[in-house]
């Protein structure tokens, strides 16, 4: 089981680029680079493959409209419930 105190340090492999892009366009290149430099060494990046993407797409297609999920939400859900070993309590919609 993962130490709950460390869970805040986990990120999907797409989280950092998404946040850097958001900071770049809503802030500046300097802000984005400051974030990138500060966060890269502090995170445990959770990498995932086609299986996770495929399952996330199924979750998005099934629950996206009813629960206002984004594809990023669906990917996070699949990562947390499968790769990080969180149980059925994380699978509630």
N, C-alpha and C positions, 0 to 999 in steps of 0.2 A: 504494500500500500504506500502511496506517495505521502510524504510528510506535508500536512496542510500548510505549514508555515512557508513551504517552498513553492506552493502552487501558484502564487502570484508571479513567480519568475518564469513561468512557462509561456511560450508563445508558439502559434502555428508558424510555419515557414513563410506564410504570406502576410502575417501581421506587421512585421517591421516595414517591408516595402509599402504596404497600404498606408501606414501611419506617416512614413517619410513623404510620400506623395501628397497626402492631405496637408501636412505641415508646409510643404513647399508651395502649394497653390493657395492656401489660406493664410500663410505667413510669408516666409522667404526661404531662399536656399540656405541661408545662414542658420535659421531656426531648424530646418530639416537636418542639416549636418550636425548641429549641436545635439539634437535628439539621437541621431544615428551613432555618433561617437560615444554618447553616454550610455546607450542601452545595449549595444552589441555584446559587450563582455559580461553583462549582468544577466542575460537570458539563456535559458536552456531551450533551444529551438526544437520544436517537435516537427519532424519531417514526416510527410505522408505521401502516399503514392496514388495510383489509379483507383485502387479499391476504395479508398476513403473518398476520393472525388466522386466516384460512381454512386456510392451510398449517399453522400451528401446531396447529389443531384436528385436522387429518389426522395429523400426527406424534403427537399425544397419543393419538388413537384407535388408531393402529397400534402404538405402542411404550410407551404409558403403563403398562400392567399388567406387561409383561415387564421393563421397566427402571425401574419405580417412578418414573416422571416425573410431575411436576405440570404443569398447563397453563402455569404460569409458566415452568417448565423448557423446555417446548416452544416458547414464544414466544421465549425467550432463544436457543434453538438456531437458530430460523429467522432471527432478527435477525442473529446472528453469522455464519451461513453465507450469507446473502443480502445484507443491507443493509451489513454491515461488510466484505464482500469476503473473508472467510476461505474457504479452499479446501476440498477434499475431506477433508483431515485432520480438519476440525471436524465432518464428517458421519458419523463412525463411531459405531456403537451396539454 
